[in-house]
């Protein structure tokens, strides 16, 4: 069941992007219809997977219906700045519950579904959670406004972060733990000259907070795939 949750959550997180690409800035009715159609398609896919290759019971069918519907509803109703992060945290809780309550399917199909879902979730949704953590960290400092220019200087993290998390996931899934350690070490070495020029330490703090949050998400994805 963990694999199904990961896959459907990942696909549901991509629905708003597809909706914007297909509908653009059209009427709200057209956008709502596009999201509803996409959600319905995910429900059908989830039910077919649950009753077919994954061989899940009625509980799996319920998950196949609930995950895309709940994600789409929350994304539509929640404040934009928090909808993605809260959704990702909810998925972490749901995956943890599935890992405890449901036995892993353990097939190659389940593992593939889990990897696909985790890869999607480690992209834009994970970026939103990392950004939310950084915003909280900035808000806790009296000179938070001074951190704004640093964000522009390290904006490449929007691409580096997802690629790094996905690489860690794939390497860990392949059993290459030494390569995972090398990737983490290489990031610090590459960033060191830039961070070393920072006199007051703010850029170093932001780098560490963002990187550690990103690594934690990658580790959670590895754990989720392992119990699929």
C-alpha positions, 0 to 999 in steps of 0.5 A: 500500500505504501507504493500506491500512496507514493505513486498517487501522491506524486502524480497528484502533485503534478496535476497543478503543473499540468493544469497550468500548462494545458489551461493556462490562465483560463476561467476558473471553471475550466481550471476546476474541470481540468483538475477534476478530470485529472483527479478522476483519471488518477482514481481510475489508475489507482483502483486498477493498480490496487486490484491488478498488479499490486493485489491490494484489498478493499483498503487499497482501493480506498487509498486509491480513491482518497489520496488523489482526491484529498491532495487535489482538494487541499491544493485547491482550498489551502493557502498557496504558500503552505499547501505543498509543504503540508501535503508533503508532511501529510504524505510522510505520515500516511506512508509511515502509517502504511508501513506500520499497518500494512505488509509490504507488497514486495514485488518489482511492480510495487518497488517501481511505483514507489520509486516513481512516486518518490522521484516526483515528490522529491522535486517541486513538492520537496522544494516547497518544504525546504523553502518553508523551513528556510522561511521559518529559519529566517523569521527567527532571526532579527536581521531576516531581511538581510538574508534576502539577497543571499537567496538570489545568490543561491537560487540554483538550489531549486535545480540542484536540490531535486537532482541531489535528492533524486540521485541520493534516492537512486544510489541508495536504492542501488545499494551504493551507500559510499556514493551517497556519502561522496555526493554529500561531501562533494556538495560541501566542497563545491559550495565551500569557496562561496560560503567561505567569503561570507563574513557573518555566517548567514549564507553558511547557516542557510546552506546547512539548514537547506541541505540538511532538510533536503537530505532528510527528505531524501532519507525518508524517500529511501525508507519509504521505497524500502517498505514498499 
